[in-house]
Amino acid sequence: MNHELMTITLTDIGRRFNRDWIFKGVNYTFTSGESYAVLGPNGSGKSTLLQVVNCSLSPSKGSIIFNADGADLEAEKVFTHLSLAAPYLELIEEFTLAEVIDFHFKFKAYKAGIDKNTLIDLLNMQASKNKLVKYFSSGMKQRLKLALAFCSDTAMLMLDEPTSNLDTQGVDWYLSLVERFSVGRLTIICSNQEHEYSFCKQQLSIVDYK
């Protein structure tokens, strides 16, 4: 089980596109075992902040320090410690469900008690095991992204608009994954829908940093 203690410390972080600051002056620390909601209306910069925090974008100013079990982590190693599910993350459409799962877990370890079959059961997609992902509905694709993120044994879990394309039943399923697989992890959720983040103890509003 991955119980490494992670902290992410943001000092005076800002990000701009051209001359416009999307946010600036973010001083914040994220810590293992806590759940954080990054809140704000559409287009306010939530996803941009998440991308800065997971090192897929560099900040325009300020510094980020990642620490795992007391040792600082280099930015290019951060991705090995985190799982991400987001609308802009693409699945490999030419792969079958089984192939997508195999491919994903070449790079990540399964959480204890999970393997390919239990993951497919969790998705309730045994009948679609050999179906190409390009034929999946948007809801099935979203479920798959979430299951891959939750079931990877990583210290950090980052979700952007986790229930986009999910129906009510899908939302309940997502909340059951949260209950089962987010314990002890550093969890960050970007959202503007309360049902996605109501369990988050900490909340950070992006409009406070405009």
Order of alpha helices (4+ residues) and beta strands (2+ residues): beta-beta-beta-alpha-beta-beta-beta-alpha-alpha-alpha-beta-alpha-beta-alpha-beta
